[in-house]
């Protein structure tokens, strides 16, 4: 018999005793639409940050843009690749925070963009190093590497060639 003073059943399952399920552990994943929106927004911010870092890292000291008589021929507009590499490292490290947020798509995209920026920075530094090596060799002359092979005993004597064989 139903007791009129007891509350009415709500239609939900009633768990008592051994029938109680364990509570949910862990956090839920970010919904896919929110994850994609977050990754697109962060991709735009990463692009802005990479371009700003590239432009701010260019060393143009001594450049005088509004002086028509200025000699700007010796100014080198090469970027400092260390700053761009640091930007890539920050992008990769931000992926850790996104993983803690359980945003899988954003995490993968941040790692991909960060590794790409790092690869561009390393490649650019290697290209600049190769170019500066070629420029040093062309400026110093064709026989400059032979000067270390000469021995001078006295300033009045002509140098003698050393045989390294």
SULCOR-V925759 format. One record per residue. RES is the residue in three letters. SS is DSSP state (H for helix, E for strand, - for the rest). PSI is psi in degrees with one decimal (NA if undefined). D_CENTER is the distance of its C-alpha to the mean C-alpha in Angstrom with 2 decimals. Layout:
<<RES/SS/PSI/D_CENTER> <RES/SS/PSI/D_CENTER>>
This chain:
<<UNK/-/143.6/72.76> <UNK/-/133.2/70.20> <UNK/-/122.0/70.42> <UNK/-/-19.4/70.22> <UNK/-/-17.5/68.74> <UNK/-/150.3/65.66> <UNK/-/151.3/62.50> <UNK/-/144.2/62.10> <UNK/-/140.0/59.63> <UNK/-/-5.9/56.42> <UNK/-/-6.4/55.87> <UNK/-/152.3/52.81> <UNK/-/140.6/52.97> <UNK/-/121.1/54.38> <UNK/-/127.0/52.92> <UNK/-/139.4/55.14> <UNK/H/-127.1/55.34> <UNK/H/-11.2/53.90> <UNK/H/-0.7/52.73> <UNK/-/124.4/49.74> <UNK/-/155.7/46.30> <UNK/-/151.2/43.51> <UNK/-/155.1/41.16> <UNK/-/134.2/37.77> <UNK/-/155.8/35.06> <UNK/-/170.9/31.32> <UNK/-/157.7/29.59> <UNK/-/157.8/29.54> <UNK/-/154.0/26.61> <UNK/-/138.2/25.36> <UNK/-/150.0/27.40> <UNK/H/-41.1/25.91> <UNK/H/-41.8/26.42> <UNK/H/-36.0/24.71> <UNK/H/-41.6/21.76> <UNK/H/-41.9/21.41> <UNK/H/-41.0/21.86> <UNK/H/-41.3/19.20> <UNK/H/-37.4/16.66> <UNK/H/-43.5/17.70> <UNK/H/-42.8/17.49> <UNK/H/-30.8/13.99> <UNK/H/-40.9/12.98> <UNK/H/-44.3/14.72> <UNK/H/-38.5/13.12> <UNK/H/-40.2/9.52> <UNK/H/-44.1/11.00> <UNK/H/-42.8/12.78> <UNK/H/-40.7/10.05> <UNK/H/-42.7/8.03> <UNK/H/-42.1/11.58> <UNK/H/-41.1/12.72> <UNK/H/-40.8/10.15> <UNK/H/-46.1/11.10> <UNK/H/-37.0/14.69> <UNK/H/-21.0/14.89> <UNK/-/-5.9/13.56> <UNK/E/129.0/16.37> <UNK/-/106.6/19.19> <UNK/-/38.7/22.42> <UNK/-/136.0/24.72> <UNK/-/-2.7/28.31> <UNK/-/131.7/27.88> <UNK/-/96.2/30.82> <UNK/-/-26.6/30.51> <UNK/-/11.0/33.93> <UNK/-/106.4/36.04> <UNK/-/-21.9/37.70> <UNK/-/0.3/39.06> <UNK/-/143.1/35.81> <UNK/-/98.9/34.70> <UNK/-/20.3/30.99> <UNK/-/-24.6/31.07> <UNK/-/6.2/29.41> <UNK/-/131.5/26.32> <UNK/-/119.7/23.08> <UNK/-/48.9/20.51> <UNK/-/137.7/17.62> <UNK/E/158.2/14.25> <UNK/-/109.1/12.90> <UNK/H/-16.3/9.91> <UNK/H/-39.5/9.31> <UNK/H/-39.6/8.49> <UNK/H/-38.2/5.93> <UNK/H/-37.7/4.37> <UNK/H/-37.6/5.35> <UNK/H/-40.7/4.18> <UNK/H/-38.7/0.97> <UNK/H/-41.3/4.30> <UNK/H/-38.4/6.32> <UNK/H/-42.5/5.94> <UNK/H/-40.3/6.98> <UNK/H/-28.0/9.44> <UNK/H/-20.1/10.82> <UNK/H/-27.8/11.93> <UNK/H/-42.4/14.34> <UNK/H/-37.8/16.03> <UNK/H/-34.2/16.44> <UNK/H/-37.1/17.98> <UNK/H/-27.3/20.31> <UNK/-/-7.9/21.28> <UNK/-/36.8/22.12> <UNK/-/92.7/20.15> <UNK/H/-46.2/19.63> <UNK/H/-45.2/18.64> <UNK/H/-38.8/16.02> <UNK/H/-47.9/14.63> <UNK/H/-41.7/14.55> <UNK/H/-40.1/12.98> <UNK/H/-41.5/10.11> <UNK/H/-42.3/9.54> <UNK/H/-46.0/10.09> <UNK/H/-42.4/7.80> <UNK/H/-42.5/4.73> <UNK/H/-36.3/6.34> <UNK/H/-44.3/7.20> <UNK/H/-40.3/4.39> <UNK/H/-42.1/4.20> <UNK/H/-40.2/7.85> <UNK/H/-42.0/8.36> <UNK/H/-43.3/7.35> <UNK/H/-43.1/9.57> <UNK/H/-41.4/12.07> <UNK/H/-39.0/12.42> <UNK/H/-39.1/13.06> <UNK/H/-38.7/15.53> <UNK/H/-44.1/17.22> <UNK/H/-39.2/17.69> <UNK/H/-40.1/19.07> <UNK/H/-41.7/21.36> <UNK/H/-41.7/22.56> <UNK/H/-32.2/23.34> <UNK/H/-40.7/25.21> <UNK/H/-38.1/27.24> <UNK/H/-39.2/27.95> <UNK/H/-39.6/29.19> <UNK/H/-35.6/31.44> <UNK/H/-28.4/32.88> <UNK/H/-35.8/33.63> <UNK/H/-12.9/35.33> <UNK/-/161.3/37.91> <UNK/-/-24.3/39.02> <UNK/-/16.7/41.01> <UNK/H/-25.7/38.85> <UNK/H/-10.0/37.93> <UNK/H/-10.2/41.69> <UNK/H/-27.7/42.21> <UNK/H/-15.6/41.18> <UNK/H/6.1/43.88> <UNK/E/141.4/46.69> <UNK/E/130.4/48.91> <UNK/-/123.9/51.00> <UNK/-/-39.0/53.78> <UNK/-/146.4/55.20> <UNK/-/-24.5/54.22> <UNK/-/-18.1/57.47> <UNK/-/147.9/56.90> <UNK/-/152.0/54.73> <UNK/-/147.6/51.68> <UNK/E/142.9/52.24> <UNK/E/137.0/49.84> <UNK/-/138.1/48.50> <UNK/-/116.8/48.63> <UNK/-/13.4/45.76> <UNK/-/NA/47.34>>
